[in-house]
């Protein structure tokens, strides 16, 4: 029995020594990570420093490491996390490093608080609060610490229309926002409701179309085209008349012995011939379009619904047409 007791005592002593050595090793690794993080902060590499401080805290979760994490988060303007972590670190009053740096840490906390506001949201229990497109909390939630700035609030709940509010939060102030959610209206066409809290989109029922209705629509389009081509032909004839007047004007095409008018006024003559030819083509197209329109109207039943028409009005140099549904 005595020999067994001595073995047990030796095992306990060995375990104690190994645990102490391991603790010292962990402490050295954490201190190394903290020192490296501080050096990175001096180089203004705050994101890298934050990674080192978090690594140190994972090795040895000391208040000092947590305070360094908060300071790095503040440098990166992660104000909400910085405040929470620094308050936790300051809550460890028995830590020697925290005690020595307490005054400086309080100054840092005041600086962080200057970038934060308090938000109180009142609404449907179980509803989700989204801030600037990110899910932030689920109601009921008494208060939230948020960055002091303008932000978009959305409250979403199943079976309710999403409520949206833009608010301006001032530093150090408390803003209270109350949401009154309205039930989602029933779907007109029996479609399933949208995603949670999403507003229902009204969908117009497709209008029934018939062959008769399509025939009258095509007839109106053809009639409008005929009017447009006829107006263009008329405008071209007016232009041709104007060019002919210039052709016959002796002040512009004065007589020259031995030179016929067809050569002296060749440019005007060419313009007359071109405009007259284009007018003939336009009148031909107008006749074809109007004939097609008449044919379509004759083939379409008279009781077919008139669903569209072409509204044409005279305009400078022709006509202006608008297709009206």
C-alpha positions in Angstrom: 0.0 0.0 0.0 2.8 2.4 0.8 4.5 1.7 -2.5 1.2 2.4 -4.4 0.7 5.6 -2.5 4.2 6.8 -3.5 3.5 6.0 -7.2 0.2 7.9 -7.1 2.0 10.9 -5.5 4.7 10.8 -8.1 2.1 10.8 -10.9 0.2 13.7 -9.5 3.5 15.7 -9.1 4.5 14.9 -12.7 1.0 16.0 -14.0 1.3 19.2 -12.0 4.7 20.0 -13.5 3.6 19.2 -17.0 0.5 21.4 -16.6 2.6 24.3 -15.3 5.1 23.9 -18.2 2.2 23.9 -20.7 0.7 27.0 -19.1 4.0 28.8 -19.4 4.3 27.7 -23.0 0.8 29.0 -23.8 1.5 32.2 -22.0 4.7 32.7 -24.0 2.9 32.1 -27.3 0.1 34.5 -26.4 2.6 37.2 -25.4 4.4 36.7 -28.7 1.2 37.1 -30.6 0.3 40.2 -28.6 3.7 41.8 -29.2 3.5 41.0 -32.9 0.0 42.6 -33.0 1.2 45.7 -31.3 4.0 46.0 -33.9 1.5 45.7 -36.7 -0.6 48.4 -35.2 2.3 50.7 -35.2 2.6 50.0 -39.0 -1.1 50.8 -39.3 -1.8 47.2 -40.4 -4.9 47.1 -38.1 -6.6 44.2 -39.8 -3.5 42.0 -39.5 -3.1 43.1 -35.9 -6.6 42.2 -35.1 -6.0 38.7 -36.4 -2.9 38.4 -34.1 -4.8 39.6 -31.1 -7.6 37.1 -31.7 -5.0 34.4 -32.0 -3.5 35.4 -28.7 -6.9 35.4 -27.1 -7.6 31.9 -28.5 -4.4 30.7 -26.9 -4.9 32.5 -23.5 -8.2 34.4 -23.1 -6.8 37.2 -21.0 -8.4 40.7 -20.5 -5.3 42.2 -22.0 -5.8 40.3 -25.2 -9.5 41.3 -25.3 -8.7 44.9 -24.8 -6.2 44.8 -27.7 -8.9 43.2 -29.8 -11.3 46.1 -29.0 -8.7 48.8 -29.8 -8.0 47.1 -33.2 -11.7 46.9 -33.9 -12.1 50.6 -33.1 -9.2 51.4 -35.5 -11.2 49.5 -38.2 -14.4 51.4 -37.2 -16.1 48.2 -36.0 -17.6 50.3 -33.2 -20.3 48.0 -31.9 -17.8 45.1 -31.4 -15.2 47.4 -30.1 -17.5 48.7 -27.3 -18.7 45.2 -26.3 -15.2 43.8 -26.1 -13.7 46.8 -24.3 -16.5 46.7 -21.7 -15.8 43.0 -21.1 -12.1 43.7 -20.7 -12.7 46.6 -18.3 -15.0 44.4 -16.2 -11.9 42.3 -15.2 -10.8 44.6 -12.4 -8.3 42.2 -10.9 -6.1 42.0 -14.0 -2.8 43.9 -13.4 -2.5 45.1 -17.0 -6.0 46.4 -17.1 -5.5 48.2 -13.8 -2.4 50.0 -15.1 -4.1 51.0 -18.4 -7.5 51.7 -17.0 -7.4 55.5 -17.6 -6.3 55.1 -21.2 -8.9 52.4 -21.9 -11.6 54.6 -20.5 -10.6 57.4 -22.9 -10.7 54.9 -25.7 -14.2 53.8 -24.6 -15.4 57.4 -24.6 -14.1 57.8 -28.2 -15.9 54.6 -29.3 -19.1 55.7 -27.7 -18.9 58.9 -29.7 -19.6 56.8 -32.8 -22.5 54.9 -31.5 -26.2 55.4 -30.9 -28.9 53.4 -29.1 -31.8 52.0 -31.2 -35.1 50.8 -29.7 -37.4 48.9 -32.0 -41.0 48.0 -31.2 -43.0 45.7 -33.4 -44.4 42.2 -33.9 -42.8 39.6 -31.7 -40.8 37.2 -33.7 -40.3 39.6 -36.5 -36.8 40.0 -38.0 -35.1 43.3 -38.0 -32.9 44.0 -41.0 -30.5 46.9 -41.1 -29.1 48.0 -44.5 -30.0 44.6 -46.0 -28.4 42.5 -43.2 -30.3 40.5 -40.6 -29.5 42.1 -37.2 -31.9 40.9 -34.6 -35.2 39.2 -33.9 -37.9 40.9 -31.8 -38.5 41.4 -29.0 -35.1 43.0 -28.5 -35.0 45.8 -25.9 -32.2 48.0 -27.2 -29.4 47.8 -29.9 -26.1 49.6 -30.0 -25.6 50.7 -33.6 -23.3 53.0 -35.6 -24.5 56.6 -35.5 -25.5 57.3 -39.1 -28.4 57.1 -41.5 -29.7 53.6 -42.0 -32.5 51.7 -43.6 -34.6 49.5 -41.2 -36.8 46.7 -42.4 -39.1 44.6 -40.2 -40.1 41.3 -41.8 -42.5 38.7 -40.5 -44.3 35.7 -42.1 -47.8 36.7 -43.2 -47.1 40.5 -43.0 -46.0 43.1 -45.5 -42.4 44.2 -44.9 -42.3 47.6 -43.2 -39.4 49.9 -44.2 -38.2 53.0 -42.4 -35.2 55.3 -43.0 -33.8 56.8 -39.8 -31.0 59.2 -38.9 -29.2 58.1 -35.7 -27.2 60.8 -33.8 -24.1 60.0 -31.7 -24.9 59.3 -28.0 -28.7 59.6 -28.6 -31.5 57.0 -28.3 -33.9 56.6 -31.2 -37.2 54.7 -30.7 -38.9 53.3 -33.8 -42.3 51.6 -33.8 -43.4 49.4 -36.6 -47.1 48.4 -37.3 -47.1 45.5 -39.7 -50.0 45.0 -42.0 -51.2 41.5 -43.0 -50.3 40.3 -46.4 -53.3 40.7 -48.8 -54.6 37.4 -50.2 -53.2 36.5 -53.6 -55.5 37.4 -56.5 -54.6 34.4 -58.6 -54.1 31.9 -55.8 -50.3 32.1 -56.1 -48.4 31.2 -52.9 -47.3 34.2 -50.7 -43.9 35.6 -51.3 -40.8 35.1 -49.1 -41.0 36.0 -45.4 -42.1 39.5 -45.0 -41.8 40.3 -48.7 -44.5 42.6 -50.1 -46.9 41.0 -52.5 -46.4 42.0 -56.1 -49.7 42.7 -57.9 -49.9 40.8 -61.1 -52.3 41.9 -63.9 -54.3 39.1 -65.4 -53.4 38.6 -69.0 -56.0 40.0 -71.3 -57.7 37.5 -73.5 -56.8 37.8 -77.2 -58.9 36.6 -80.1 -58.2 36.3 -83.8 -60.9 38.9 -84.4 -59.2 41.4 -82.1 -55.8 40.7 -83.7 -57.3 41.2 -87.2 -58.8 44.6 -86.2 -55.5 45.6 -84.6 -53.6 44.7 -87.8 -56.1 46.6 -89.9 -55.6 49.8 -87.9 -51.8 49.4 -88.2 -52.1 49.0 -92.0 -54.5 52.0 -92.1 -52.0 54.1 -90.1 -49.2 53.1 -92.5 -51.3 54.1 -95.5 -51.9 57.5 -94.0 -48.2 58.0 -93.2 -47.1 57.0 -96.8 -49.8 59.3 -98.3 -48.6 62.2 -96.2 -45.0 61.5 -97.2 -46.0 61.4 -100.9 -47.8 64.8 -100.6 -44.7 66.3 -98.9 -42.5 65.0 -101.7 -44.8 66.5 -104.4 -44.6 69.9 -102.6 -40.9 69.7 -102.6 -40.8 68.7 -106.3 -43.0 71.8 -107.1 -40.6 74.0 -105.2 -37.6 72.6 -107.1 -39.5 73.1 -110.4 -40.1 76.7 -109.6 -36.3 77.2 -109.1 -35.8 75.3 -112.4 -38.0 77.7 -114.3 -36.8 80.9 -112.6 -34.7 82.9 -115.1 -32.9 84.7 -112.3 -31.4 81.5 -111.1 -31.0 79.8 -114.5 -30.3 82.8 -116.8 -30.3 82.2 -120.5 -26.9 81.5 -122.0 -26.5 81.4 -125.8 -26.1 77.9 -127.0 -26.7 76.3 -123.5 -30.1 74.6 -123.0 -31.9 75.0 -119.7 -31.6 71.3 -119.0 -27.9 71.8 -118.6 -28.0 75.2 -116.9 -30.4 74.0 -114.2 -29.4 70.3 -114.1 -29.3 70.1 -110.3 -32.8 71.5 -109.9 -34.1 69.2 -112.6 -32.5 66.2 -110.9 -34.2 67.1 -107.6 -37.6 67.4 -109.3 -37.3 64.0 -111.0 -36.1 62.3 -107.7 -38.8 63.9 -105.6 -41.5 62.9 -108.1 -40.3 59.3 -108.3 -40.2 59.0 -104.5 -43.7 60.5 -104.3 -45.0 57.9 -106.7 -43.4 55.1 -104.6 -45.0 56.6 -101.4 -48.4 56.8 -103.0 -48.0 53.2 -104.2 -47.2 52.0 -100.7 -50.0 54.1 -99.2 -52.5 52.5 -101.7 -51.2 49.0 -100.8 -51.5 49.6 -97.0 -55.0 51.1 -97.3 -56.1 48.2 -99.5 -54.7 45.7 -96.9 -56.5 47.6 -94.1 -59.8 47.6 -95.9 -59.4 43.8 -96.6 -58.7 43.1 -92.9 -61.6 45.2 -91.7 -63.9 43.3 -94.1 -62.7 40.0 -92.8 -63.0 40.9 -89.2 -66.4 40.5 -87.4 -68.0 43.8 -86.5 -68.5 42.7 -82.9 -64.7 42.1 -82.3 -63.4 44.3 -79.5 -61.5 47.3 -80.6 -58.3 47.0 -78.6 -55.9 49.4 -80.3 -55.9 52.1 -82.9 -53.5 54.4 -84.6 -54.0 58.1 -83.8 -52.5 60.3 -86.6 -52.4 64.1 -86.7 -51.1 66.5 -89.2 -47.6 67.8 -88.5 -45.0 70.0 -90.2 -43.7 68.1 -93.2 -46.1 65.2 -92.9 -48.1 63.4 -90.1 -47.5 62.4 -86.5 -48.9 59.0 -85.6 -49.2 57.3 -82.1 -50.3 53.7 -81.6 -52.8 53.8 -78.8 -53.7 50.6 -76.8 
